[in-house]
Amino acid sequence: MVGVYLSGTGNTKHCVEKIVGLLDKTAAALPLEDPSVINQITSNDTIIFGYPTQFSNAPYMVRDFIKKNGSLWKNKKILCVVTMGAFSGDGAGCAARLFKKYGAAILGGVHIKMPDSVCDSKLLKKSIEQNREIIRQADKKIEVIAEQIKQGKYSKDGITWISHMAGLFGQRLWFYKKTAGYTHKLKISADCVGCGLCVSLCPMKNLSIKNGRAVADGKCTMCYRCISQCPQKAITLLGTEVVEQCQYEEYR
């Protein structure tokens, strides 16, 4: 078994690591961009695959990774784990359908509510204590799910046809334009001091420093990693100003 994840603000990292740890203490859990992730996938039959859902869809980095490595998935057993701020009809199903296309066996889907990570929107913002309670409930759900898996029972969150319809008509069709193609909407304000932190954080290698300031290359996967950690709060995406930077560790 191996855990593989895309995590912007630490939510998905925590969930995948916890599930994997409860199922197999010797198993590794690696970020999608880790250089050894392909070897780990090749050498393991069971994969716990996690990512944050975006408008009931998988991030572009996740979808591209699955397609690019299509030959890896044949006969692999995959559990899709999705973190979300509020609603996700078929967040797990979006990747599950791709994996099945390449010959994988889908064990199940898990949707886990975690603190909102969209730093430049007020929509889902909660207090620190409310976010801590969200994490406590998430951990309880993960513990129950792990016990069920040990008994051979798998959650079907997001992978049923009802979930598919809910995700498609509830969010994806309405918000498709927000995530159509690699987004070119990442904005970097004059507050940027060119420290380079965002360059080192970006899993897409989308950012670089030019003339003392960060510049985006138009292939953002909307993970919000750079936005949540920029010391100057100089980066935005869906909104126009950083409302509250978000990191899982802050709520522990």
C-alpha positions in Angstrom: 0.0 0.0 0.0 1.0 3.6 -0.7 -0.6 6.9 -0.2 -0.3 9.6 -2.9 -1.8 13.1 -2.6 -2.0 16.6 -3.9 -2.3 18.9 -1.0 -2.3 22.7 -1.1 -2.7 23.8 2.6 -2.2 20.4 4.3 -5.7 19.1 4.5 -5.4 16.3 2.1 -1.9 15.4 3.3 -3.3 14.9 6.8 -6.2 12.8 5.7 -4.2 10.5 3.4 -1.4 10.1 6.0 -3.9 9.2 8.7 -5.8 6.7 6.6 -2.6 5.0 5.4 -1.2 5.0 9.0 -4.3 3.4 10.4 -4.2 0.7 7.7 -0.5 0.0 7.4 2.0 1.6 9.7 4.9 0.7 7.4 3.3 2.3 4.3 4.5 5.6 2.8 2.4 8.6 1.9 3.9 10.9 -0.7 3.0 14.2 -2.4 2.2 13.9 -6.1 5.3 15.9 -7.1 7.7 13.6 -5.1 10.4 12.2 -7.5 9.9 8.7 -6.1 6.1 8.6 -6.4 6.2 6.7 -9.7 8.4 3.9 -8.3 6.1 3.7 -5.2 3.0 3.4 -7.4 4.7 0.7 -9.6 5.7 -1.4 -6.6 2.4 -1.3 -4.7 -0.9 -2.9 -5.6 -3.1 -0.7 -3.4 -3.1 3.1 -3.6 -4.8 5.6 -1.4 -5.1 8.6 -3.8 -6.1 11.9 -2.3 -6.7 15.5 -3.6 -8.9 18.5 -2.8 -12.0 18.8 -4.9 -12.6 22.0 -6.8 -16.2 22.7 -7.8 -16.9 19.0 -7.7 -13.9 18.3 -9.9 -10.4 17.0 -9.6 -7.5 19.6 -9.9 -5.9 19.7 -13.3 -2.6 18.5 -11.9 -4.4 15.3 -10.7 -6.2 14.6 -13.9 -3.0 15.2 -16.0 -1.0 13.0 -13.7 -3.5 10.1 -14.1 -3.6 10.5 -17.9 0.2 10.9 -18.3 0.8 7.7 -16.4 -2.1 5.8 -17.8 -0.1 2.5 -18.1 0.6 2.5 -14.3 -3.0 1.9 -13.3 -3.9 -1.4 -14.8 -5.0 -3.8 -12.1 -4.2 -1.4 -9.3 -6.7 -1.2 -6.5 -7.4 2.5 -5.7 -9.3 4.3 -3.0 -10.1 7.9 -3.9 -9.9 10.3 -1.0 -11.3 13.8 -1.5 -11.2 16.8 0.9 -13.7 19.6 0.5 -14.8 22.8 2.2 -18.5 22.2 1.9 -20.1 20.2 -0.9 -18.7 17.7 -3.4 -21.2 15.6 -5.4 -18.8 13.3 -7.1 -15.3 14.7 -6.3 -14.0 11.2 -5.8 -15.8 10.0 -8.9 -13.9 12.4 -11.2 -10.6 10.6 -10.6 -12.2 7.2 -10.2 -13.7 7.3 -13.7 -10.3 8.2 -15.1 -8.6 5.4 -13.2 -11.2 2.9 -14.4 -10.5 4.0 -18.0 -6.9 2.8 -17.6 -7.8 -0.5 -16.0 -7.8 0.2 -12.3 -10.2 -1.4 -9.8 -11.9 1.3 -7.7 -12.2 0.1 -4.1 -14.3 3.1 -3.1 -14.5 6.8 -2.5 -14.2 8.9 0.7 -15.3 12.6 1.0 -13.9 14.4 4.1 -14.9 17.9 5.1 -11.9 20.0 6.1 -11.3 23.7 6.8 -11.8 25.9 3.7 -8.5 26.6 1.9 -9.7 29.4 -0.5 -7.8 32.2 1.1 -9.2 35.0 -1.1 -12.9 34.5 -0.4 -15.0 35.1 2.6 -17.6 32.6 1.7 -16.6 29.6 3.9 -14.5 31.2 6.5 -14.9 30.0 10.1 -13.3 30.6 13.5 -10.2 28.7 14.6 -12.3 26.7 17.1 -14.9 25.8 14.4 -12.1 24.6 12.1 -10.6 22.6 14.9 -14.0 20.9 15.4 -14.2 20.2 11.6 -10.8 18.4 11.9 -11.9 16.5 15.0 -15.0 15.3 13.1 -12.8 14.4 10.1 -10.5 12.4 12.2 -13.4 10.5 13.7 -14.7 9.7 10.2 -11.3 8.5 9.0 -11.0 6.2 12.0 -14.4 4.7 11.3 -13.6 4.3 7.6 -10.3 2.6 8.4 -12.0 0.1 10.7 -14.6 -0.6 7.9 -11.8 -1.1 5.4 -10.1 -3.7 7.7 -13.4 -5.6 7.5 -13.5 -5.4 3.7 -16.1 -2.6 3.5 -15.5 0.5 1.5 -17.2 3.9 1.5 -18.8 4.8 -1.9 -18.7 8.6 -1.4 -18.8 10.4 -4.8 -18.7 7.3 -7.0 -22.3 6.4 -7.4 -24.4 7.6 -10.4 -26.5 9.7 -8.0 -23.3 11.5 -6.8 -22.3 11.9 -10.5 -25.5 13.8 -11.2 -25.2 15.9 -8.1 -21.7 17.0 -8.9 -22.4 17.6 -12.6 -25.6 19.6 -12.3 -25.0 21.0 -8.7 -21.6 22.5 -9.4 -19.5 21.4 -12.4 -21.6 22.8 -15.2 -22.1 26.1 -13.3 -18.5 26.6 -12.5 -16.7 25.0 -15.4 -15.3 28.3 -16.8 -13.5 28.9 -13.5 -11.3 25.9 -14.1 -11.4 25.5 -17.8 -7.8 24.8 -18.9 -4.8 25.7 -16.8 -6.0 28.9 -15.2 -4.3 32.2 -16.2 -6.1 34.1 -13.3 -3.3 33.9 -10.7 -2.6 37.5 -9.8 0.5 38.9 -8.1 0.3 42.4 -6.7 3.0 45.1 -6.4 3.3 44.0 -2.7 5.5 41.1 -3.9 9.1 41.5 -2.7 10.5 38.6 -4.8 11.4 36.4 -1.8 11.0 33.2 -3.9 9.0 31.2 -1.4 6.1 30.7 -3.8 8.6 29.4 -6.4 9.8 26.7 -4.1 6.3 25.8 -3.0 4.5 25.5 -6.3 3.9 21.8 -7.4 3.4 22.9 -11.0 6.6 24.9 -11.3 4.3 27.7 -12.4 6.1 30.5 -10.7 9.5 32.2 -11.2 11.3 35.4 -10.2 11.8 38.0 -12.9 13.1 41.5 -12.2 12.8 41.0 -8.5 9.1 39.9 -8.6 7.2 36.6 -8.8 5.7 35.9 -12.3 3.1 33.2 -13.1 3.4 31.1 -16.2 -0.3 30.3 -16.7 -0.5 26.7 -15.5 -1.9 27.0 -12.0 -3.6 23.9 -10.5 -5.5 26.0 -7.9 -4.0 24.3 -4.9 -3.7 27.6 -3.1 -0.3 26.6 -1.6 1.4 29.8 -2.7 -1.5 32.0 -1.7 -1.7 30.6 1.8 2.0 31.0 2.5 3.0 34.3 0.8 4.4 36.5 3.6 3.2 39.6 1.8 -0.3 38.2 0.9 0.5 39.4 -2.6 -1.0 36.5 -4.5 -4.7 35.9 -5.3 -6.7 33.7 -7.6 -10.5 33.6 -7.4 -10.7 36.8 -5.3 -8.9 40.1 -5.3 -7.4 40.2 -1.8 -6.3 37.6 0.8 -9.0 37.4 3.4 -7.3 34.7 5.7 -4.3 32.5 4.9 -5.1 28.9 5.7 -2.8 26.0 6.8 -3.9 22.8 8.4 -1.2 23.1 11.1 -2.8 26.3 12.4 -5.9 24.4 13.6 -4.2 21.5 15.4 
